[in-house]
Amino acid sequence: MKYQDTWDLESIFKGGTTSEEVQTTLSAVKENIDAYTGHLTSWKSESANDASALLELLKQQEVISKSLGQVGTFINMWHDAFMDDEHASVVKGQVMELYSEIQQLSTVFTKKLVALSDDHWRKLLQDDALKEISFSLDEIREQGKRLLSEEEEKLIAKLNKDGIAAWSDLYNTVGSIMTIPFTDKDGKTTELSIGQAMNKMYADPDEKVRAELFEEWEKVWTKNGPVFADILNHLAGYRLTLQEAHGRKGHLEEPLEYNRMTEETLNAMWSAVDAQKQTFLDYLTQKAKLLGMEKLGWQDVDAPVAVGATKPTRFTYDEACDFIIENFALFGPELTDFTKHALENRWVEAEDRSNKRPGGYCTSLPEFEESRIFMTFTGSPSDTSTLAHELGHAFHSHVMKDLPELNQGYAMNVAETASTFAETIIADATVKNAATDEEKISLLANKLEGATAMFMNIRARFLFEDSFYTERAKGIVSEKRLNELMVKAQKEAFGDRLSSYHPHFWAAKLHFFIDSVPFYNFPYTFGYLFSLGIYAEYLKHPEGFEGKYIALLRDTGSMKVEDLAKKHLDVDVTKQEFWAAGIELIGKDVEEFVELTNQLQK
């Protein structure tokens, strides 16, 4: 089947960033905020009709959140697809102003919940409608106990848009105008966008192309290093100041709270990764041997593997879509039908062109109760896995859309569960469909890219970020020191098995510069390993598993991860054994890869 690889943006708001519909919606949001402000101000939480009044406030919050979210998502989508549209930043500024107002009102609302006595609060939650969302309400109230005075929190909300959010936006702006020069075999030099250069640098089969691009890549990030060092320091400084003001103990408390998990769980996960690192070091050594290298360079870790006359597996966008649908069908009808609908209705922006931001993501259009996916598809199995990954995110939101809005707010670590589960289905399918051992080796290597990313690359990100925040609490960290911390983290995570490292990776990875979520990286490893545990259960009992899987996904917004794992998998994620079992599962792929490659090299 033929699928269009660009978004249908006109179906959201006609006219792009200058759309009259956008401005009409923003005006309506402002009116709704004013009405909500009046109701919130007059709400006396100790009155007899507590439940009905609180429910009405929550309903108003939902209307505002969905309308503003719809515009915010649309403008971000437009900007990411057409980064030269200068008017997008104007509308983003309007959206940010309204979000600032909402954040201030959120403080007032939370303060009123905190002011209630514990006895009154328990009685209030006996109402059936509130009981259904009691987990989220309890969470809001408990976290609200950290808040400063109402006036102080209002000031913080006002400063955020020109503070931490502005630093994050500055990173995106600088990145959008950076280019990487690339000279092809005919001597023609082209200026590649950051996204194009990254895709080519990691995926090109030619070792020289990868090396040359990596050299230019590091040069460009080095040239702009002082700017990014300033941005990173000020982002972290702003965040640390707020964490201290809110009585948080250490820089990990906020991300752990956000991800609804304990430090015991985090430590158990990383301990399991470190304990079984040798398996993946062996993989890197074997891959280097296959590529004719003593050691892999940083840019070679994800390089395609082609043994003998076998060429790297390639997909057209249409072939990738059909392949995903075909293999999702082996899992369950709901995932399959949803995927068909998303692809046929142009929910995906995948065209390979300049003027797009790098990376990929899934985002929400709350008024439509739909998702949209952004990526750049270049034809590799990795791109096919990325498409499946983002479709997994979208399916997760889809199965929760009939729940109360407060119960749809799942954290990032469990968000990565559905995406990685979908990606695993497709990665396994590509390996099983291999026509020859040579092709299977190539596809196993592609599948193991994900494992090395989760266990080594993201491990390095966490080690770097942990050490950076420790030093930043004492003062500004220089660009030189950031490079030192980054290389040290990479050497530890990769067991010093690489011939070259990426000192400015801290600058090149946008995940470090996202303002909304601290420590954005470790949830990926959590979701990857958690999904492997679910996938192992599916392989043991595939019949009717989709229903159990959906039930787990629907609980992700209303439970702590330790309770979620116990309820649906009957496992204890605070113990290293659970995580080790998932690592062993992917370790079997390493064993098969090494065995097959050794046979072919005899």
N, C-alpha and C positions, 0 to 999 in steps of 0.2 A: 504494500500500500504506500501511497505518497503522503508524506507529512510535511507541513510547512515548519521551517525551523526558526521562525521569528514570532514574537509576541503579537497578539491582537490587542494592542493598547487602546484602539478606538472604542472597543466594547466596554471599556472602563470609564473613560472620560474623553469626549470628542475634543480635538483641538490641541492636544499635547499640553505643554507647560503654560500656554496662554489661554487655556480652556476657560470659557465662561462658567461652565458647569463646576469646575474646581472652585472658582471664587464664590459661586452661589452656595456650594457645600460648606466652605469655610465660614461664610457669613452665618449659615444656619447653626454651625457648631458654636460660634461665638454666642448666638442667642440662647442656645441650649445651656451653655456654660453659665450665662447670666441667670437663667431660671434655676439651674441647679444650685448656684451660689446662694440664692434667696432661700431655697428649701433647706439647704444645709445649715445656714446661719440660724434659721428659726427652729431647727430640730432640737427638741428637748428629749434626750435619750432616756430619761427616767420616766417619761409619761406612760400612760396606760396603753396606748396604741403603738408601743415600741416596734413590734414586729412589722406591722403594715407600713409604718413610716420608714423604717430601715430598708424594707424591700423596695419601696418607691425610690429611695435614693440610689439603691443599687441598679434599679432599672434605668434611671437617668444616666448613671455612670456608663452603663453598657451602650446606650444610644450614642453618647458623646464619643466613647472609645472607638466604636465601630466606624462612625463617620470620619473622624479624624484619622483613624488608622487606614481607612480606604484611600484618603488623599495622600497621606504620608507614604504609603506603599507605592502608589501610582507614581509619585514624583521621584522616589528613589529608583524605581524600575526604569523610568524614562531617562534619568541621569546616567544610570549604569549602562544603558544601551546606547546612549548618544551623549558622550561625555563633553562634547563641544557646545552643548546647549547651555548658554550662560544663564538663561532665565530660570533654569531649574533651581539654582541656588537661591534665587529670590523667593520662590514659592516654598522651598525648604525652610527658609527663614520664617515665613508666615506660620508654617506648621509648628516650628520649634517654639514660637511665641505662645501659641495655644497650648502646646504640651507643658510649657512652663507654668501657665495658669492652672492647668489640671494638676500638676505636681504640687502646687501650693495648696489647692483645695484638698488634695489627697492627704496632706498633712493635717488639715483641719478635721477631716473625716476620721482619720486614724486616732487623733488626739481624743476625739469624743468616745471612740470605742475603748481606748485605754482608761479613760476616766470612770468607766462603769465599774462597779464593785464586782468581784468574782461571782458572788451569789446572783446578782442581777444578770450578769452575762450568761451564766448557766441556764437561768430561767428563760432568757431571751432565745437561746438556741433550742428550746423545746418546740418552737414553732416548726412545723414540718418542712416548710420551704427553706428556712434558715438551717435546719438540721442537715439538709442535703449538701450545703456548702460550708458546713461548720469547720472542716479542716482548713480551708482557705481563710475564713474569717478569724479563726484562732491564730493562724500564722500572721495575719495582718496585725492583729492586736498585740501579739507577743513581740514582733519586731518593732512595733510602734513604741514600745517602752524605751527604746534607745533614742527616740527623737529628742531634739532640743526644744526650746520654746517655739511656739507657733510663729513668732516674728522671725526668729533665727532661721527656721526651716523655710520660710517664705523667701528670705534673702538668699539662701543656698539655692533654691529652685530658680530664682531669677539669675543668679550668677552662673548656673550650670551651662546655660546656652552660650555664654561668652567665655566659659571656662573649659571644663573637661570636654564638653561636646564640641566646642570650637577647635580645640587642639586636635581632636579626632578628625574633624572635617578638613582641617589644614593638611593633615597627612594624606587624605584622599585627594585633595586638590593638587598637591605637589606630585603625587604619584601619577595623576591623570595626564600631566604634561611632560612626564619623563619618557624618553625613548632610548632604545638600545640599538646601536648600529650593527648591522649584519651584512657581511660580504659573501655572496654565494660563489660557487665554483667558476662562474663566468666573469667574476670580478665586479659584479654589480652590487653596490651597497644600498641597503634599504634601512630606513629607520622603523624599527618594530616597536609597537606599544609594549608596555610591561607585561601584559597578559600574553601577547603573541611570543615575546622573547622567552618567557618562562616555559610555555608549552613546548617550544622548539628545543630549548636548552636541555630539558629533561627527557624528551621523547624522541629526538632525532637519532636514527640508527648509526650515524657517522660519528665516531669518537672525536675526530678533529673539530667537527661542527659544534659538538657539545662543549669541548674545551675552549674553543675560541669565543663562543657565546658566554661561557661562564666568566672568562677573563674580562670581557666587556661589561658583563652584568655587575661584577664586583667593582669595577672601575666607576660605573655610574652611581652605584649606591655609596661608594666611598666619597665621590665628589659631593654628594648631597648629605653625607653622613652628619655634619654638624647641625644641619636643620632637623634631621630626624632624631638626633640625640637630644636636642632641646625639646622637641615634641614629646618624646617618650618620658623624659625627666619630669616635665610639667604635668603630663597625664598622671603619672604615678604619684607625684607630689600632691596634686589636688586630691587624689583618691586616698592617700595615706592620712592627709589632714582631716578629711571627713570621717575616715574610719576611727581615728583617735577621738574626734569630737563625739562620735556616737558610742564610745566606750568599747570598741572592739579590741580584742586581744590578739594582735598579730595580723599579718596581711592575708592569712589563709582563712580566717574566720568568716569573712564575707562571702567568698566564693563557695565555701563548703555549705554555708547556710542557704545560699542561692540555689545550689544543686541538691539541697535536702539530703545531705549525707554527712557522715561523721568523719573526723580525721582518721579514726581507726580503720574505716573502710578504705580511705585513700591510701593509707600506709600499707594495708594488706595487698592492695592492687599493685603498687609499685614494687613491693618486696617480691611478689610473684614474678613480675617482669624481670627484675634484676637476677633472681635466682635461676631463671631459664634463658638468660641472654645468650649463652654459648651456642644454642641451636641456631640462632639467627646470625651470630658471628660466622658460624660455619657456612651459612648460606651466602653471606657476602664474600667469603673467601672463594667459594665455588663459582660464584657469578664472575668474579674477577678473572678466574682461570679461564672460564668460557669466553670472556671478552679479550683474552690475550694480555691481561694486565697483571702486574704483581699485586697491586691494590687498586680498588675503585677510588676515583676522585669523587668529591661531593656531587658533581653533576652526573655521575655515572650510576648512582645508586638505583635510580628508576629507569635506567636505559633499557630499551627493548632487547630481548635476547633472541637471536636467530641462529639455530644450529644447522650446519650443513647448507643445503640449498633452500631451506625453508625461509620464506620471507615473513616478516612480522604480520600477524593477523590484522586486517583492516576491515572497517565497517563503513558503509555510507550511513547517513543519518536515518534513512528509511529502513535499512537493514538492522540497525541497532534497535530502533523502535519495535520492529516486528520480532526481533530476537527476544527482547525483554518481555513483550506480551506473551509470546509462546512459552517462555519458561516460568513466568508468573502464573500461567494457567495450570502448571503442574502443582503449584502450591494451593491456590484457592480461587474461587470465582469472584469474590468481592475485590480482591487486590487487582485481578485481571480487568474486570469491568471498569473499575476506577481509572486504571492506567490508560485504557483505550479512550475513555472520555477526555482525560487530560491531554493526551497527544493529539487527538482529532480536533480538539477545540482550541489549539494553539496556546496552551498554558506554558509552553517552553520557549525561551529565547536561547538558541544554540548556534546561530550563524557565526562562522569564523570570519571576522572582519576587524579592521582597525577601529579605533574610536570607542571600544568597549572597555570597561574596567576588567581587571583580571579576576580569576576565581569563579566560584559557583555557590549558589545558595537557593534555598526555598523560602518564600515569603508568603504572607497571608493577605488576602483581600477580605476583611471581616464582614463587610456588608453582603458580599456575594456568598460568604461561607465557602470560599474557594482558595486555592493556593496558586502560586506562580513560581516557575523555576528559571534560574539564570545560570548559564554556563557557556563555554565555547567548545563546540564539537569539532575535533580535528580528524576523527576516524580511528583512533586507537581503541583497543579493548579497555584501556583505562578510562577513556571518555565514555564508553558504554557503561562501565561500572559507575561512573559519576552520575550519569543520567538515572540509572536505577537507584542510586543512593538518594538523590533529590526526590525522586518519585516516592521513595519510602517515607521521607519526611512529609510529603503531601498527603499520603495515605493515612499517616498517623493523625494529622489534623482532621482529615475527612471522617474517620470513624468516631471522632469526639464532638462533631459539630452540633449534635442534638443535646449535649450536656449543658448545664448552666455555665455561663462564661467563666466564672471564677474557677470552675473545675476543669477548664481547658488549659489552664496555665501550667503546662509541664516544664520542668527545668531542662537545661541543655544536655546534661548527661544522659537522661532517659530519651531525650529527643534524638540522640545519635543511635539509639537502639534500633528503632524502626528503619532508619536509613541504612545502617550497616547490615541489618538482616536482609533487606532487599538486595543490597549490593552483593552479599554472600551468595544468594540464590543465583545471580547472574554469573559471578565469578566461577562458581562450581559448574555451572552449565557450559561455560566456554571451555573449561578443562575437559569435561566429559565428552564434548562434541569434537575434540581434537581427532583429526584423521590419522595422524602419525605420532610416534614418540617425539619426533623433533618439534612438531607443533605443540604437543602437550607441554614440553619443556618451556617453550616461549610463553604459553598461557599460565603455567604455574608461576613463572617469574613475575608475570603481570599481577597475579593474585597475591603473591608475596610482597609486592610493593606496599600493599596496604598494611601488612604485618610489620614490615620494617618501619613504616611511617608511624604506626601506633606505638611500637615498642622501643624505637630508637629516636626518630625525628621528634616526636612529641615528648618523649622522655627528655630529650635535650632542651626542648622549649621550656618544660617545667623546671628543670634544674637551673636553667638560665634565669627564668623569671623569679624563682624563689630566692636565688642569690642576689639578683638585681634589687628586689624590693627590700631585702635585708640591708643592703648598702645604701639604697636611696633614702631609707629612714634616717640616715646619718648625714645626708647631704647630696648634692648633685654628683652624678656618676658621669665621668668623662666619656667621650666617644671611644678613646683608646681602651679604657677600662671595660666598656660595654663589649668591645671586640674580644677582649681577653676572657671575659666571663662566658661569652658565646662559644668561643673555641674550646674552652675548658669543658663546658657542658656537652658539646658535640663529641669530644674525645672520650668522655666518660660514658655517654650513651652508646656510642658506636665502638667501644672497646679499643679505641686507637687503631681501628682497622682501615681507615681511609688514608689515601695519599695526599689529599687536600681537604681543607675545611672552608666554611663560609663565614668569615668574621662578621660581615654585615647582615647576616641572616636576621638579626633582631630588627634591622631597618626594613628589610625586604618583605617580612611577613606581617601582613596587615592585622593579623589576629592580636598582635601585641598592642595595637593602637585603637581597638574598639572601646568606646567609652562606657557602654552600657553594662558590660560584664567583665569583672576582673578575673584573671587566670582563665582565659577563654579556651585553653588548650587541653588540659587533662580530661575534661568530659568526653573528648573524642575517644580516648583509650578506654574509659569506663564503658561508653556505649558499645564500642567494638567488642570488648570481652563479654559484656553482659549479653549482647546479641548472639555471640557464639554459644553461650550457655543455652539460650532459647533455641538456637538452631540445632544444637545437639539433641534437645528434647524432641524437636520436630522430626529429625532423622530416625529417632527410635519409635515414635508414634505418629506417623504422618496423617493417618486417617482422622479427619475432622479437626485437625490442629488449628486451622485458621480461626475457628470460633474462640478457642482458648487464647490465641495470640491477640485477637481483637479485644478480648476481655482485659488482658494485661495492659494493652495500650490505653484503654479507656480509664484505667485507674492511675495512670502516670501523673495526672494533675492534682491528685487528692491523697497522695500517700508519700511518706518518706521512702527512700530507695531500699532501705533495709527491710521495711515492712512489705514493700511491693515484692521483693525477691522471695521473702518468706511465704507470702500468700500464694503467689502464682508458680513459683519454682521449688518451694520448700528448701531453700538454701540460705546459708548465712554468709553474707558478703563482707562481714568484718573478719572473716578467716581467709588466710592465704590459699587454702585448698580450692575454694571455688574458682578463684582467678587462675590458678595453676592448671585446672582442668581445661579451661578455654584455651590457654596458651599451648597446651599439649595437643589440642585438636588441630591447630594450625601448624604445629610442629611436624605433624604427619606429612603435610605438604612439602616441608623442607626435606624430609627424609626421601620422599618420592623424587623430588627434584634432584637431589644429590645422587641417588641411585641411578636414575635414567641418564644423567649426564656422564656419570662414570662409565656406564655401559657403552655409550656412544663414543667415548674417548679412548676405548681400548683398541 
